[in-house]
């Protein structure tokens, strides 16, 4: 019995969307996979088939450590999700489980901060794909006297905490501090 035309079209559209998404992912920005955990992030940890090892919505403290069953205190600061998964997997393997399947999810990224000539200065939740232009929009837009050419970012991971001049298409990272200067003309 042949499939109805609309069902064939739906299957074709889904296959096309899956292929497009796979291609975009393969070529896309992998900065989220390289994302380093820090204080303020909220994560969840799951081990397949092990409810007692599940930890949901853990907000990382200033020390960015957590206490985890069997493994004790784990330092998370500066680790990627993949590194944390491997650390937990290795710690549980043969000690407690034969082949643990560990999944770590970032539920909330730490905030970025924006100040200066924007309508609503403050801290805002980071969203993957965020640019300075989008951050300014989240902060209510530029004030009338804002200089759209004098925008500076201090990166959280910059040990010198030196402001760097950026444009509106610059990528924003969690923990960044954006300053929009005043225009005098």
N, C-alpha and C positions, 0 to 999 in steps of 0.2 A: 504494500500500500504506500503510495508516494506521500511525502511530507507536504503539507500546505505551503504555498508560495511565501506567505508571511513568515513562517517558521524558518524556511531556508534563508530568507533575507536576514532574519534576526541572527541566525548562526553565522552567516557571512560577516555581518557587521561586528559581532562579538570577536570573531577571529581576526578581523582587520584591526579592531581596537587593541586586542592583546598584542598583535605584532607591532603596532605603532608604539605602544607603551614599553615593550621590551626593547625596541630600537632606541627610544628616547632615554631609557634607563642606561643602556649600554654606552651611549654617547654623552650622557648628562653629567652634571656636576656631582661628584661623589663626596662633597664636603660634609654631608651629613654622616656618611659612613666613617669619615675621619674625625667626627665630632668628639671632642675630649670632655669627659664628665667633670663637673665642678660643683661647688656649693650652690644650692638653690635649685638644682635640677631635681625632678621627681621621676623616679624609675619604678618599674615592676620587674620581678624576677619569677620565672616559672620553670619548673623541672617537670617534663612530661611524665604523667602518672604518679606524681609525688606531691599531693596537696599540702603535706606538712612542711615542704620546702618552698612553698609559694609565698612571696612577699609582694604586697601591692601598694603602690603609691607611696614609696619611701622618699621623703624629701631629704636631700643630702645636706648635712650640717656644714658649718664653716670648715671643719676638718675633712669633710667629704669621705667619711668612713661609715660603714654599717656593721652591725653584728649579724652574722649569718649562721644558721644551725650547722653544726659539725665543723665548720671552718673557722668560727670565731670572728674576730675583728678583721674586716677587709678594707684596705685603703683604695678608694675609687678615683681620687683626684688625678686627672690627666689621662685616665684610661679611656679607650674607645669601648663601644658596646661589644664589639667582637673580642677585644682583649678581656673584658670582664666575663663574658660567656666562657671563654677558654679557661680562665682562672678558676671559675666555679666548677666547670666540667672536670678539670684536672684534679681539683681538690676532692670532689665527690667520687671520682672513678676509683674503683677497687677498694676504697675505704668504706663506701656505703652502697654504691651502685656499680653495676657492671659497665653500662654504656649510657651515662646520663645525657639527656637531650635538654639543654639549657637555652632559654630564651630570655633576653633582657630587652625591655621596651622603655623608651623615653616617653613618659606621659606628659611632662611639661619641661620645657627648656628654661634655663634661668633668664632673668630679664635683661634687657638692654636699657640704656638711659639716654634721654635727650633733654637738652637745656638750651637756653639762649632765646633766640627770636622765633619761638614757636608758640602756638596758642596755649597748649597744656603741657608744660614741662613735667618730667617725672620718669618713672620706670614703667616699662610696658613688657608684656610677655613676648618673648622671641617667637617668630614663626619662620620655619625654613623658607628660603627664597627671599628673605627680607633685604631691601635696599634702603639707602638713605631716603630716597623719594617716598617709599612706602612708610618708613618710620616717621617722616614729617607728617604724612597723612594721618597716621595713627594719633599723632600729637595735635591734631586739629588744624594742621596747615601752618604756613609761614605767617608771622605777624607782618604788618605793613612795612616796617623798617628792616626786615630781614634781608641779609645779603645771600643771594642764592649761589654766589661764587666763593664765599668765605665760610666753608663748612669744614669742621675738623672732627677727627675720630681718635679716641684713645682706645687702643685694643687692650682687652683684659690680659692677654698673654704677653704684652710688651713690658718687659722688666723696667724700662726707663720711664714708662708712662708718658711718652712724648706725643703730643697731639700731631696728627698727620693730616694735611690738607687733602680733601677728597671731593669728588663730584657727586651728584645726586644718584648716579647709577652704581655707586660703590656698594658692595655687599656688606651687610651688617651681621655681626656675630653676637651670640649671647655674651653679656657682660660688657659690651662696648659702651663707651660714653660718647655721644654725639653732641657737638656744640655748634649752633648756628649763630654766627656773628651778626652784628648790626651793620647795616649799610648807611653811609653818611650822605649819599647822593641819590 
